[in-house]
Amino acid sequence: MLLFEKRETVSTKLKAAIPLVSVFLGLVTGAIAILFTRTNPIIVYQALVKGAFGSVYTFSETLVAAIPLILISAGLIVAFRMNFWNIGAYGQYIIGAIFGSFFALNMPATMSRPLLLTIICLAGFLGGALWGLIPAALKAFWEVNEVITTLLLNYVALYILKYLMYGPWRNPESHGFPLSKPFELNAQLPRLLPRTRIHFGIILGIIAVIIVYIIIKKTKFGYEIRVIGENKRAARYAGINITKNIFIAMAISGGLAGLAGLAQLSGVIHMLQIEINPGYGYTAIVVAWLASLNPIIAMLISVAFGGLEAGGYQIQMAIRVPFGIVGTIESAVLFFLLGGEILKKYRIKLRRNIL
Amino acid sequence: MNVTATSILITLLATTVRSGTILLFPTIGEIFAERAGILNLGIEGMIIIGAFFGFVVSYTTQNPYLGFVVGMLAGGIASLIHAFISITLRGNQVVSGLALTIFGLGITSFYGQKWINNKLPESIHAVAIPGLSKIPFIGPVFFKQDYIVYFSYILVLVMWLILYKTKPGIHLRAAGQNARAADAMGVNVNATRYFWTFFGGLMAGAGGAYLTVAYATFWLEGITAGRGWIAVALVIFAMWNPVNALIGAYLFGGIDALQFQLQASGTTIPSSLLSMQPYLLTFIIIIIATLIVRARHLGAPKELGTPYAREEK
């Protein structure tokens, strides 16, 4: 039987080893899953790595996929630190994209580009923040379970998007396809490097990471959300205003997810449509958790996971391996990580049954 | 009411029961897992795993009942990942459940691609119960269903009895309310939690398998469409009581059936707004249910989501 002995201290080596080993074992699990389809996993992984990091262009696509992950995970970290389970980045991303698109599609093409981009970025942030504040208010006032509310609102957001795309926002010239009018140049975030799709969103992401880092490490708010996350009752006794903190945290968390959605449209897709990749909202949860809720590490992991996403699309197109393998690997990594975290708290020894 | 209107209503309500059955199994399962102290947010993942295995086995063996059983077992096996992480390794149950959901959606999309657009040659058919099915109105709604629906009626009753009237019921409630006291009573807390988490997985698998072998009879990526999350919400709506779960599941089955019927009838209401209704209504209901639970001090099992560490006194 297993014996658990409490650990007093955790070495940095162990702290770093757990996520690294988890990623490795996650890839092994993915390989086993691939074997069942009578495909050689080594070939699949080679193609995946090549599709993610093999050339300047594929690496640039990895960075393009990393942008929404960086923005969303930075926001999720704020919420998760206070134990507020925001599973709603998917919906906040969509609503942010819709809010931003409203201005992108309705402002005159002659408007100055920096001004319009500022407006749509603010609108994207605002949209996501408002969508995030609904579950925040329900939690703060009535203690309604935020896992369920944020998740259900994801579906509501998706159907709002579908409604707009099949209805009032559909471009009459799109031959019946559910697409909006294309964004004019003044509503497109600038591309940073020629012949790649890397856009200004990456700079927004880096700024967001720095701001979140400062907020959680250096401000009273950062300290308070940590106390709330660790022990809500103690926080209340200490006179911390929990309601206010939930609102601020979810405005940031939802806002950054909304900004990510808008940046994806304005930087990459250049129109509103039904498929705008909100699934990044779920992947970012894995990223945040893998980074132990540290925004700077999350940024690095976002690049690695951006590679997994970009490479996943490549292998689907090149060698017809379904994209589902990406989710399988991501979840396996998360399982190993969660299981491995026990090593931080306990030494585990195997004891032969003496009974 | 004229004859046509009555027959439309009966069809609608009979569909309600079948659509509700998809939700009923997972809701019952999660009630018992949560009562024992384990929060499993992986229901959506386990349902779709059950749906996929149920479909594939029914398709290849042409035996939908075998498909149902295998789908159910597949959900049970998937739940053991969550059980191991949250019980033995004392990991974070919220994140582990989410991981299970991502896993189920990922793995079924990975293996399921080649099954898309296949239709089952043989699905589960309705069998009218002699006598009971002749009762006006009630008969055709409740007693002209298939064996799995009848199984679900019995299940609700049996599970209610187990929960409130038997020793295992007392034990599992104790494990979720106060694990240390349960341990002192001689209950093996972790074994109890393993068992009921596995039961929760079986039930999620059953709901998923019912979806593909009896309700839809085809396979589609993401065919569960968030039903797992509606089931998680229904647990609160049901206030952790299996009989209330039946009411909740049929209520949402009804909304689903109604919006589907409306879409089929060629209404002018945009289909995306109709498809939104089950989620929007669950959202509203969960708020109301939370307020009621709070006002009546019913609350969740006290140690829900808390791992039990026996050696730490």
HADDOCK unambig.tbl for C-alpha pairs under 7 A between the chains (distance, minus, plus):
assign (segid A and resid 142 and name CA) (segid B and resid 291 and name CA) 6.91 0.50 0.50
assign (segid A and resid 144 and name CA) (segid B and resid 287 and name CA) 6.15 0.50 0.50
assign (segid A and resid 144 and name CA) (segid B and resid 290 and name CA) 5.97 0.50 0.50
assign (segid A and resid 148 and name CA) (segid B and resid 229 and name CA) 6.79 0.50 0.50
assign (segid A and resid 148 and name CA) (segid B and resid 233 and name CA) 6.36 0.50 0.50
assign (segid A and resid 149 and name CA) (segid B and resid 283 and name CA) 6.20 0.50 0.50
assign (segid A and resid 152 and name CA) (segid B and resid 279 and name CA) 5.69 0.50 0.50
assign (segid A and resid 152 and name CA) (segid B and resid 283 and name CA) 6.29 0.50 0.50
assign (segid A and resid 155 and name CA) (segid B and resid 279 and name CA) 6.59 0.50 0.50
assign (segid A and resid 156 and name CA) (segid B and resid 276 and name CA) 5.77 0.50 0.50
assign (segid A and resid 156 and name CA) (segid B and resid 279 and name CA) 6.47 0.50 0.50
assign (segid A and resid 156 and name CA) (segid B and resid 280 and name CA) 6.42 0.50 0.50
assign (segid A and resid 159 and name CA) (segid B and resid 272 and name CA) 5.40 0.50 0.50
assign (segid A and resid 159 and name CA) (segid B and resid 273 and name CA) 6.59 0.50 0.50
assign (segid A and resid 159 and name CA) (segid B and resid 276 and name CA) 5.78 0.50 0.50
assign (segid A and resid 162 and name CA) (segid B and resid 272 and name CA) 6.04 0.50 0.50
assign (segid A and resid 163 and name CA) (segid B and resid 270 and name CA) 6.99 0.50 0.50
assign (segid A and resid 163 and name CA) (segid B and resid 272 and name CA) 5.25 0.50 0.50
assign (segid A and resid 163 and name CA) (segid B and resid 273 and name CA) 6.52 0.50 0.50
assign (segid A and resid 322 and name CA) (segid B and resid 110 and name CA) 5.13 0.50 0.50
assign (segid A and resid 322 and name CA) (segid B and resid 113 and name CA) 6.94 0.50 0.50
assign (segid A and resid 323 and name CA) (segid B and resid 110 and name CA) 6.54 0.50 0.50
assign (segid A and resid 324 and name CA) (segid B and resid 106 and name CA) 4.33 0.50 0.50
assign (segid A and resid 324 and name CA) (segid B and resid 107 and name CA) 5.94 0.50 0.50
assign (segid A and resid 324 and name CA) (segid B and resid 109 and name CA) 4.87 0.50 0.50
assign (segid A and resid 324 and name CA) (segid B and resid 110 and name CA) 4.21 0.50 0.50
assign (segid A and resid 325 and name CA) (segid B and resid 106 and name CA) 6.21 0.50 0.50
assign (segid A and resid 325 and name CA) (segid B and resid 107 and name CA) 6.62 0.50 0.50
assign (segid A and resid 325 and name CA) (segid B and resid 110 and name CA) 5.56 0.50 0.50
assign (segid A and resid 327 and name CA) (segid B and resid 102 and name CA) 6.06 0.50 0.50
assign (segid A and resid 327 and name CA) (segid B and resid 103 and name CA) 6.20 0.50 0.50
assign (segid A and resid 327 and name CA) (segid B and resid 106 and name CA) 4.45 0.50 0.50
assign (segid A and resid 328 and name CA) (segid B and resid 103 and name CA) 5.08 0.50 0.50
assign (segid A and resid 328 and name CA) (segid B and resid 106 and name CA) 4.84 0.50 0.50
assign (segid A and resid 328 and name CA) (segid B and resid 107 and name CA) 5.45 0.50 0.50
assign (segid A and resid 331 and name CA) (segid B and resid 99 and name CA) 4.92 0.50 0.50
assign (segid A and resid 331 and name CA) (segid B and resid 100 and name CA) 6.88 0.50 0.50
assign (segid A and resid 331 and name CA) (segid B and resid 102 and name CA) 5.80 0.50 0.50
assign (segid A and resid 331 and name CA) (segid B and resid 103 and name CA) 5.13 0.50 0.50
assign (segid A and resid 334 and name CA) (segid B and resid 99 and name CA) 6.27 0.50 0.50
assign (segid A and resid 335 and name CA) (segid B and resid 96 and name CA) 6.45 0.50 0.50
assign (segid A and resid 335 and name CA) (segid B and resid 99 and name CA) 6.60 0.50 0.50
assign (segid A and resid 338 and name CA) (segid B and resid 91 and name CA) 5.44 0.50 0.50
assign (segid A and resid 338 and name CA) (segid B and resid 92 and name CA) 6.69 0.50 0.50
assign (segid A and resid 338 and name CA) (segid B and resid 96 and name CA) 6.91 0.50 0.50
assign (segid A and resid 339 and name CA) (segid B and resid 85 and name CA) 5.45 0.50 0.50
assign (segid A and resid 339 and name CA) (segid B and resid 89 and name CA) 5.75 0.50 0.50
assign (segid A and resid 339 and name CA) (segid B and resid 91 and name CA) 5.91 0.50 0.50
assign (segid A and resid 342 and name CA) (segid B and resid 89 and name CA) 6.02 0.50 0.50
assign (segid A and resid 342 and name CA) (segid B and resid 90 and name CA) 6.91 0.50 0.50
assign (segid A and resid 342 and name CA) (segid B and resid 91 and name CA) 6.83 0.50 0.50
